């Protein structure tokens, strides 16, 4: 128990299929050809994550709703008693029948991100294409729905309209920033100004809006002690643990070979990309331990 409190993952994101039905211009996390990972393989991986003491699990892709055994996998996660079982989706496959199936599987949270209002050459993942599906979620979902407006792929003023609409539906909402393939900030001055304008209008109960992103958008680094590989695990479709979705070519190790010693080692491992990182999942999972030491070989 002591080791779990010190080093076990708060969150593991696990890719269940790399294929996606969309082709967003800024995304590096999909392809058009991959088969779904066999559900038996995924069940073995979630058992391993539970063995490592993982608190919460998020099923992702690609587009996880394209996996034919997604409800079975959600039920397996619930039977393992993760603190929270969630999934990330673009929402395009959602129908009332699928929402009811996810209810029966006892999904706890669904996360969607919406890039703007009007579709363009970069993205189709916009409010005009998703309004009906969001209304279906409002009317039928018995799980929590968490929606992110994203600045960087559409005219920045559209993010404000997205937030207004989803909050009227009663969903939890926040604003995120498009990043490049290394997870670093990549926005225009107009985008950054729109971000700050939206942040100033949001209730203070969302602490993430008053912290590191304000430093990043003003051109200053916002370093933190990244605990990826320990407090946060990104498990790709091959079953490898990576620091995050954007560092898959930097470091990895097979999940089934992962040990408690690996969790401890990666907890203290310094990641050079962390000063300008915009990945909320890695930062949020690391926040609790920011007071604990982590050697920085660059500074020493």
HELIX and SHEET records of a PDB file:
HELIX    1   1 UNK A    2  UNK A    7  1                                   6    
HELIX    2   2 UNK A   39  UNK A   51  1                                  13    
HELIX    3   3 UNK A   64  UNK A   66  5                                   3    
HELIX    4   4 UNK A   70  UNK A   79  1                                  10    
HELIX    5   5 UNK A   96  UNK A  104  1                                   9    
HELIX    6   6 UNK A  127  UNK A  140  1                                  14    
HELIX    7   7 UNK A  158  UNK A  168  1                                  11    
HELIX    8   8 UNK A  189  UNK A  201  1                                  13    
HELIX    9   9 UNK A  207  UNK A  210  5                                   4    
HELIX   10  10 UNK A  212  UNK A  217  1                                   6    
HELIX   11  11 UNK A  245  UNK A  247  5                                   3    
HELIX   12  12 UNK A  255  UNK A  257  5                                   3    
HELIX   13  13 UNK A  260  UNK A  268  1                                   9    
HELIX   14  14 UNK A  274  UNK A  276  5                                   3    
HELIX   15  15 UNK A  280  UNK A  287  1                                   8    
SHEET    1   A 9 UNK A 172  UNK A 177  0                                        
SHEET    2   A 9 UNK A 144  UNK A 151  1                                        
SHEET    3   A 9 UNK A 109  UNK A 114  1                                        
SHEET    4   A 9 UNK A  84  UNK A  88  1                                        
SHEET    5   A 9 UNK A  56  UNK A  60  1                                        
SHEET    6   A 9 UNK A  11  UNK A  15  1                                        
SHEET    7   A 9 UNK A 232  UNK A 235  1                                        
SHEET    8   A 9 UNK A 240  UNK A 242 -1                                        
SHEET    9   A 9 UNK A 252  UNK A 254 -1                                        
END                                                                             
